[in-house]
Amino acid sequence: MKNSVPTEPVSISIQIALLDRVDRYCNRRDLNRSQVFQKAMKRFLAAELAEDPCFWETLYENATHNSK
């Protein structure tokens, strides 16, 4: 069994040309759309959060707290 992280189905609108590119990428890499979109969302959020100083403060606080 793969990762047992809970998921929820969602519905989004996306440009057809972009979806075609995603599908071709999925076929070449033997992936499904969900895998690609999840990875893309994680990277997007990481990039956005990286610009927020509060994110880093919380991250370091949690790391310090967990190391005690």
N, CA, C and O atoms as CSV, one atom per row, in Angstrom:
chain,resi,resn,atom,element,x,y,z
A,1,MET,N,N,0.831,-1.176,0.000
A,1,MET,CA,C,0.000,0.000,0.000
A,1,MET,C,C,0.879,1.243,0.000
A,1,MET,O,O,1.885,1.303,0.706
A,2,LYS,N,N,0.491,2.238,-0.799
A,2,LYS,CA,C,1.222,3.487,-0.857
A,2,LYS,C,C,0.928,4.310,0.390
A,2,LYS,O,O,0.267,3.851,1.322
A,3,ASN,N,N,1.422,5.504,0.381
A,3,ASN,CA,C,1.228,6.441,1.471
A,3,ASN,C,C,-0.247,6.535,1.841
A,3,ASN,O,O,-1.097,6.679,0.962
A,4,SER,N,N,-0.560,6.456,3.131
A,4,SER,CA,C,-1.953,6.462,3.565
A,4,SER,C,C,-2.392,7.829,4.077
A,4,SER,O,O,-3.202,7.913,5.000
A,5,VAL,N,N,-1.872,8.888,3.494
A,5,VAL,CA,C,-2.267,10.245,3.860
A,5,VAL,C,C,-3.674,10.491,3.317
A,5,VAL,O,O,-3.945,10.199,2.152
A,6,PRO,N,N,-4.575,11.026,4.152
A,6,PRO,CA,C,-5.941,11.270,3.672
A,6,PRO,C,C,-5.957,12.257,2.506
A,6,PRO,O,O,-5.170,13.203,2.464
A,7,THR,N,N,-6.840,12.027,1.590
A,7,THR,CA,C,-6.996,12.922,0.442
A,7,THR,C,C,-8.459,13.295,0.293
A,7,THR,O,O,-9.339,12.667,0.881
A,8,GLU,N,N,-8.706,14.323,-0.500
A,8,GLU,CA,C,-10.071,14.757,-0.778
A,8,GLU,C,C,-10.161,15.116,-2.254
A,8,GLU,O,O,-9.303,15.837,-2.763
A,9,PRO,N,N,-11.174,14.632,-2.946
A,9,PRO,CA,C,-11.337,14.999,-4.349
A,9,PRO,C,C,-11.656,16.488,-4.481
A,9,PRO,O,O,-12.410,17.043,-3.682
A,10,VAL,N,N,-11.081,17.123,-5.489
A,10,VAL,CA,C,-11.356,18.533,-5.759
A,10,VAL,C,C,-11.640,18.707,-7.244
A,10,VAL,O,O,-11.307,17.848,-8.060
A,11,SER,N,N,-12.251,19.814,-7.571
A,11,SER,CA,C,-12.531,20.135,-8.959
A,11,SER,C,C,-11.926,21.495,-9.266
A,11,SER,O,O,-12.150,22.458,-8.532
A,12,ILE,N,N,-11.164,21.576,-10.343
A,12,ILE,CA,C,-10.544,22.834,-10.752
A,12,ILE,C,C,-10.768,23.049,-12.240
A,12,ILE,O,O,-11.046,22.109,-12.985
A,13,SER,N,N,-10.643,24.288,-12.654
A,13,SER,CA,C,-10.659,24.612,-14.082
A,13,SER,C,C,-9.231,24.922,-14.492
A,13,SER,O,O,-8.507,25.626,-13.788
A,14,ILE,N,N,-8.837,24.389,-15.637
A,14,ILE,CA,C,-7.465,24.567,-16.108
A,14,ILE,C,C,-7.488,24.687,-17.625
A,14,ILE,O,O,-8.319,24.070,-18.293
A,15,GLN,N,N,-6.589,25.468,-18.154
A,15,GLN,CA,C,-6.523,25.632,-19.605
A,15,GLN,C,C,-6.285,24.277,-20.261
A,15,GLN,O,O,-5.474,23.479,-19.791
A,16,ILE,N,N,-6.996,24.033,-21.339
A,16,ILE,CA,C,-6.908,22.745,-22.029
A,16,ILE,C,C,-5.484,22.466,-22.497
A,16,ILE,O,O,-5.007,21.336,-22.392
A,17,ALA,N,N,-4.809,23.479,-23.007
A,17,ALA,CA,C,-3.439,23.289,-23.497
A,17,ALA,C,C,-2.510,22.869,-22.365
A,17,ALA,O,O,-1.634,22.026,-22.558
A,18,LEU,N,N,-2.698,23.457,-21.183
A,18,LEU,CA,C,-1.870,23.080,-20.039
A,18,LEU,C,C,-2.179,21.658,-19.591
A,18,LEU,O,O,-1.272,20.897,-19.255
A,19,LEU,N,N,-3.437,21.306,-19.585
A,19,LEU,CA,C,-3.823,19.946,-19.202
A,19,LEU,C,C,-3.266,18.922,-20.189
A,19,LEU,O,O,-2.849,17.835,-19.790
A,20,ASP,N,N,-3.261,19.268,-21.465
A,20,ASP,CA,C,-2.658,18.372,-22.473
A,20,ASP,C,C,-1.170,18.141,-22.178
A,20,ASP,O,O,-0.671,17.022,-22.302
A,21,ARG,N,N,-0.476,19.204,-21.789
A,21,ARG,CA,C,0.949,19.061,-21.461
A,21,ARG,C,C,1.135,18.191,-20.230
A,21,ARG,O,O,2.048,17.368,-20.171
A,22,VAL,N,N,0.256,18.380,-19.240
A,22,VAL,CA,C,0.328,17.558,-18.025
A,22,VAL,C,C,0.101,16.089,-18.382
A,22,VAL,O,O,0.818,15.213,-17.900
A,23,ASP,N,N,-0.882,15.826,-19.217
A,23,ASP,CA,C,-1.174,14.445,-19.610
A,23,ASP,C,C,-0.001,13.803,-20.342
A,23,ASP,O,O,0.324,12.641,-20.098
A,24,ARG,N,N,0.633,14.554,-21.235
A,24,ARG,CA,C,1.801,14.012,-21.942
A,24,ARG,C,C,2.937,13.730,-20.949
A,24,ARG,O,O,3.612,12.704,-21.041
A,25,TYR,N,N,3.135,14.634,-20.019
A,25,TYR,CA,C,4.164,14.434,-18.990
A,25,TYR,C,C,3.849,13.183,-18.169
A,25,TYR,O,O,4.733,12.369,-17.905
A,26,CYS,N,N,2.595,13.037,-17.770
A,26,CYS,CA,C,2.178,11.862,-16.995
A,26,CYS,C,C,2.448,10.571,-17.761
A,26,CYS,O,O,2.939,9.598,-17.188
A,27,ASN,N,N,2.135,10.561,-19.032
A,27,ASN,CA,C,2.366,9.364,-19.843
A,27,ASN,C,C,3.845,9.013,-19.929
A,27,ASN,O,O,4.212,7.842,-19.834
A,28,ARG,N,N,4.691,10.017,-20.109
A,28,ARG,CA,C,6.132,9.767,-20.196
A,28,ARG,C,C,6.715,9.278,-18.884
A,28,ARG,O,O,7.648,8.475,-18.885
A,29,ARG,N,N,6.184,9.746,-17.769
A,29,ARG,CA,C,6.743,9.437,-16.446
A,29,ARG,C,C,5.968,8.360,-15.694
A,29,ARG,O,O,6.311,8.026,-14.560
A,30,ASP,N,N,4.932,7.821,-16.316
A,30,ASP,CA,C,4.079,6.814,-15.688
A,30,ASP,C,C,3.498,7.327,-14.358
A,30,ASP,O,O,3.563,6.656,-13.328
A,31,LEU,N,N,2.935,8.526,-14.420
A,31,LEU,CA,C,2.303,9.162,-13.268
A,31,LEU,C,C,0.848,9.432,-13.578
A,31,LEU,O,O,0.419,9.323,-14.727
A,32,ASN,N,N,0.079,9.787,-12.544
A,32,ASN,CA,C,-1.278,10.240,-12.797
A,32,ASN,C,C,-1.365,11.732,-12.502
A,32,ASN,O,O,-0.454,12.311,-11.911
A,33,ARG,N,N,-2.459,12.345,-12.916
A,33,ARG,CA,C,-2.609,13.781,-12.739
A,33,ARG,C,C,-2.509,14.191,-11.276
A,33,ARG,O,O,-1.888,15.204,-10.954
A,34,SER,N,N,-3.107,13.421,-10.406
A,34,SER,CA,C,-3.082,13.767,-8.981
A,34,SER,C,C,-1.661,13.875,-8.464
A,34,SER,O,O,-1.340,14.798,-7.716
A,35,GLN,N,N,-0.810,12.947,-8.853
A,35,GLN,CA,C,0.583,12.978,-8.404
A,35,GLN,C,C,1.279,14.255,-8.877
A,35,GLN,O,O,2.015,14.886,-8.118
A,36,VAL,N,N,1.044,14.625,-10.119
A,36,VAL,CA,C,1.688,15.809,-10.680
A,36,VAL,C,C,1.158,17.080,-10.015
A,36,VAL,O,O,1.936,17.959,-9.645
A,37,PHE,N,N,-0.160,17.175,-9.863
A,37,PHE,CA,C,-0.727,18.372,-9.251
A,37,PHE,C,C,-0.348,18.500,-7.778
A,37,PHE,O,O,-0.117,19.611,-7.300
A,38,GLN,N,N,-0.281,17.394,-7.057
A,38,GLN,CA,C,0.130,17.462,-5.657
A,38,GLN,C,C,1.568,17.958,-5.528
A,38,GLN,O,O,1.877,18.787,-4.673
A,39,LYS,N,N,2.437,17.439,-6.387
A,39,LYS,CA,C,3.837,17.873,-6.347
A,39,LYS,C,C,3.946,19.354,-6.720
A,39,LYS,O,O,4.706,20.100,-6.102
A,40,ALA,N,N,3.191,19.769,-7.722
A,40,ALA,CA,C,3.217,21.170,-8.150
A,40,ALA,C,C,2.702,22.088,-7.041
A,40,ALA,O,O,3.271,23.156,-6.815
A,41,MET,N,N,1.646,21.692,-6.355
A,41,MET,CA,C,1.100,22.510,-5.274
A,41,MET,C,C,2.087,22.606,-4.104
A,41,MET,O,O,2.248,23.672,-3.510
A,42,LYS,N,N,2.739,21.502,-3.781
A,42,LYS,CA,C,3.728,21.527,-2.706
A,42,LYS,C,C,4.870,22.476,-3.042
A,42,LYS,O,O,5.328,23.234,-2.187
A,43,ARG,N,N,5.328,22.434,-4.292
A,43,ARG,CA,C,6.422,23.323,-4.696
A,43,ARG,C,C,5.975,24.778,-4.712
A,43,ARG,O,O,6.725,25.666,-4.308
A,44,PHE,N,N,4.757,25.021,-5.176
A,44,PHE,CA,C,4.231,26.379,-5.193
A,44,PHE,C,C,4.146,26.934,-3.773
A,44,PHE,O,O,4.602,28.046,-3.505
A,45,LEU,N,N,3.556,26.151,-2.865
A,45,LEU,CA,C,3.411,26.613,-1.482
A,45,LEU,C,C,4.761,26.802,-0.804
A,45,LEU,O,O,4.942,27.746,-0.035
A,46,ALA,N,N,5.700,25.922,-1.079
A,46,ALA,CA,C,7.037,26.064,-0.502
A,46,ALA,C,C,7.680,27.365,-0.969
A,46,ALA,O,O,8.289,28.078,-0.172
A,47,ALA,N,N,7.549,27.672,-2.239
A,47,ALA,CA,C,8.128,28.902,-2.773
A,47,ALA,C,C,7.448,30.129,-2.169
A,47,ALA,O,O,8.118,31.101,-1.821
A,48,GLU,N,N,6.140,30.087,-2.045
A,48,GLU,CA,C,5.409,31.208,-1.469
A,48,GLU,C,C,5.742,31.375,0.014
A,48,GLU,O,O,5.978,32.491,0.477
A,49,LEU,N,N,5.760,30.289,0.742
A,49,LEU,CA,C,6.034,30.358,2.180
A,49,LEU,C,C,7.467,30.781,2.458
A,49,LEU,O,O,7.741,31.417,3.476
A,50,ALA,N,N,8.368,30.437,1.573
A,50,ALA,CA,C,9.775,30.774,1.775
A,50,ALA,C,C,9.987,32.285,1.853
A,50,ALA,O,O,10.984,32.739,2.414
A,51,GLU,N,N,9.070,33.058,1.300
A,51,GLU,CA,C,9.179,34.516,1.323
A,51,GLU,C,C,8.584,35.127,2.589
A,51,GLU,O,O,8.695,36.335,2.797
A,52,ASP,N,N,7.957,34.315,3.434
A,52,ASP,CA,C,7.281,34.797,4.629
A,52,ASP,C,C,8.147,34.554,5.863
A,52,ASP,O,O,8.348,33.401,6.245
A,53,PRO,N,N,8.665,35.605,6.495
A,53,PRO,CA,C,9.515,35.428,7.674
A,53,PRO,C,C,8.807,34.679,8.807
A,53,PRO,O,O,9.453,33.942,9.552
A,54,CYS,N,N,7.508,34.856,8.946
A,54,CYS,CA,C,6.762,34.146,9.998
A,54,CYS,C,C,6.852,32.631,9.808
A,54,CYS,O,O,6.909,31.881,10.782
A,55,PHE,N,N,6.863,32.193,8.570
A,55,PHE,CA,C,6.993,30.762,8.285
A,55,PHE,C,C,8.300,30.230,8.855
A,55,PHE,O,O,8.318,29.188,9.510
A,56,TRP,N,N,9.395,30.947,8.605
A,56,TRP,CA,C,10.707,30.494,9.069
A,56,TRP,C,C,10.803,30.543,10.582
A,56,TRP,O,O,11.403,29.657,11.191
A,57,GLU,N,N,10.224,31.563,11.199
A,57,GLU,CA,C,10.234,31.633,12.662
A,57,GLU,C,C,9.513,30.433,13.263
A,57,GLU,O,O,10.007,29.803,14.198
A,58,THR,N,N,8.351,30.129,12.721
A,58,THR,CA,C,7.581,28.982,13.214
A,58,THR,C,C,8.340,27.683,12.978
A,58,THR,O,O,8.367,26.813,13.848
A,59,LEU,N,N,8.947,27.548,11.825
A,59,LEU,CA,C,9.704,26.343,11.503
A,59,LEU,C,C,10.850,26.141,12.491
A,59,LEU,O,O,11.037,25.040,13.007
A,60,TYR,N,N,11.610,27.190,12.753
A,60,TYR,CA,C,12.734,27.082,13.674
A,60,TYR,C,C,12.265,26.859,15.110
A,60,TYR,O,O,12.897,26.118,15.863
A,61,GLU,N,N,11.163,27.496,15.487
A,61,GLU,CA,C,10.616,27.275,16.828
A,61,GLU,C,C,10.221,25.814,17.008
A,61,GLU,O,O,10.518,25.203,18.034
A,62,ASN,N,N,9.560,25.270,16.017
A,62,ASN,CA,C,9.150,23.851,16.088
A,62,ASN,C,C,10.360,22.934,16.115
A,62,ASN,O,O,10.371,21.948,16.852
A,63,ALA,N,N,11.380,23.246,15.322
A,63,ALA,CA,C,12.591,22.411,15.299
A,63,ALA,C,C,13.293,22.468,16.647
A,63,ALA,O,O,13.774,21.449,17.143
A,64,THR,N,N,13.352,23.638,17.232
A,64,THR,CA,C,14.005,23.798,18.540
A,64,THR,C,C,13.209,23.067,19.612
A,64,THR,O,O,13.780,22.389,20.465
A,65,HIS,N,N,11.908,23.207,19.564
A,65,HIS,CA,C,11.042,22.567,20.554
A,65,HIS,C,C,11.139,21.031,20.453
A,65,HIS,O,O,11.187,20.341,21.470
A,66,ASN,N,N,11.169,20.517,19.235
A,66,ASN,CA,C,11.221,19.057,19.019
A,66,ASN,C,C,12.586,18.464,19.352
A,66,ASN,O,O,12.689,17.262,19.596
A,67,SER,N,N,13.637,19.286,19.366
A,67,SER,CA,C,14.965,18.752,19.630
A,67,SER,C,C,15.271,18.674,21.131
A,67,SER,O,O,16.301,18.134,21.535
A,68,LYS,N,N,14.371,19.215,21.944
A,68,LYS,CA,C,14.590,19.190,23.406
A,68,LYS,C,C,14.096,17.920,24.023
A,68,LYS,O,O,14.203,17.740,25.236
